[in-house]
């Protein structure tokens, strides 16, 4: 039983290394609500509805909403390809 546990611990450690290698090494850029509203001509109510419907990823930090820039970049790329 002890050998199996050690084997599993090594496998978990290897998986952690592989996952970390797949993750981007730079910090992700975030946009605040003002940036999103300006870039996409969204009103405050439109942004609220998108958040409420979970149509856009967001997080609230210190009373302000933030959105991952990568999401909007991918959205725009998808629109171009259509």
Residue pairs with C-beta under 8 A, 6 or more apart in sequence:
28 68
28 69
28 70
29 68
29 69
29 70
30 66
30 67
30 68
30 69
31 39
31 66
31 67
31 68
31 69
31 72
32 64
32 65
32 66
32 67
33 44
33 47
33 64
33 65
33 67
36 42
36 47
36 67
36 72
37 43
37 44
37 47
39 72
40 72
42 50
47 65
49 55
50 56
51 58
51 65
56 67
56 71
57 67
57 68
57 71
58 65
58 66
58 67
59 65
59 66
60 66
